[in-house]
C-alpha cells in the first residue's frame, strides 16, 4: 500500500447517509489494499461515531452534513470527522474501564458501549469544537500482520 493516501467526502447526516458513506469508505479502503481486519475496525468505530452524530447531534428533524477524511499512513489510519451538530458531552470522551469478564450479562449496564469500543480500538482520540463545528480526530493503528489473516473480501 502506498503511504499517505487520503479519502475525503461529505454526506447527509442521516441514517441512510451514514450507511451509504460506510459502504463507500469500505470499498475505497479495499481498493487501496487495506486488510479486512483493519477495514472492519474502521467500520465499527465510524459506525458508532457517525450514528451518534445522527442520533444526538442532529436529533429529530434537524438536518446537517458530515465531512469525513481518512488518511492512510504506513502505521495506521487517521480519521477526521466534522459536523455542525450539538456539542459532544465531555463524559463520552473520558476513557472507559472495560467490564470485568466475570460480570454476568444481566448485570452489565445497557447502552454506552459504542464510545467504549471507540476508545478500545483507537490509539488517539481528540475532540474539539470551534465556531459551531465539532471535530473528532481518531487514529486506528493497523493490526499486527498475522499469517492467518486472509482477506476474503
N, C-alpha and C positions, 0 to 999 in steps of 0.2 A: 504494500500500500504506500502511495506517495504521502509524504508528510504535509501537514497543514492544508488540507482540503477543507473548504467551507461550503456549507449548505445553508441557505438563508431563504426564508419565505414568510409571508403573513397569511393569516386565515381568520375566519369568523370565530369569535369566542362563544361557540355553541357546542352542544354535544356532537352534532354531526360534523361541525368544523374540526373538532378535536380528532374524531375517528378518521376523517379524511387526511388530516395533517400527519397523524401517526402512520397511517398506511403509506403515504408518500415518503415520509422520512425512512421507514424501514426498507422500501425499495431503493432509495438513494444510498443508504448505508450498505445494503447488499451489493449494489452496483460498484461500490468502492471497496469491496472485499473485506468489509468489517465482519468479523466472525459472529456466528449465530448467538453465542452466549453474550457477547457484548451488545449486539442489537437488542436482545431480549432485556438486558439490564436497562438500556436506554429507553426502551418502550415502557417498561414498568415504571421507571422514575418519571418520565414525562407524562404518562397516563395519569398518574397520581397528581402531579403538579398542575397539569392543564385542566383536569377535571375540577380541581379545587378552584382554579380561576373562574371557570364557568359557573360553578355552584355558588361560590361565596363572593367572588369579585364582580361578577355580572349577574346578580340574582334577579329572579322574576323576569320582567320584560326588558331589562337593561340590555343593550347591545354594545358590543365592543369588538375590537380586533386584538389579535395576539401576534406578536413578532417572535420568530424562532430563528436562532442562529446556532449551528453546530459546526465546530471546527475540529477536524481530525488531526491529531498530532501523533508523534511516534510512541507516546506512552498512554494515550487515552483520548477521550472526547470531552471538549469544553463546550458547554451549552449555555446560551443566554436566552432567557425568556422575558419579554417586555409586554406589559399590558397597562391599560388605564383604568383598571377596576379598583375596588376597595382595597385599602391598605391591609397587608397581611399582619395578623396579630403576632406580637412578639413571642407568645408562648409556643407557637408551632415551630419556631425557628430554633428553639433550645434543643440541645442533644437529648435523645431518648435513651432510657435504660431498656435493654431488651428484657422480656419477661423470663423468669426462671423456668427452664424447660420442664420442671416438675409440677408447675401450676396446672391444675385441672382446667379443661377447656371452658367449663361454665363459670369459672372464677376469673377468667380474663375479661378485661374491660371491652365494651363494644365500641367500635369506631376509633378513629385516631391513628390507625395503623399505617395509613398512607405516608404521613410525614416520617414515621419511624423507618419505613422502608427506604425513603429518600435519603435519610441520614445514614443508614447502613450501607447503601450502595454507592454513595458519593464520597470522594476524598476531600472535596471542598464544596461548601455551600455558603454563598454570600447573597444577602438580600439588601436592597436599598430602595428608597422611594424619593423621587425628586420631581417637582413640577407636575404632580398628579399621576406620575407613571411609576409602576412597580418594575424592578429589575431583579431577576433571580439568576444568579450565576452558579453553575454546577460543573464539577469535574468528575467524570467517571473514568477511573483508570481501566486500562484493558486488563482482562482476566489473564492469569498466567497461562502460557502455552501448555497444552496437555496433549499427549499423543492420542488420548481417547476422545478429543474434541473434534468430531467430524461434523462439518456443516452440511446439513441435508436440506437447506432451503431457507 
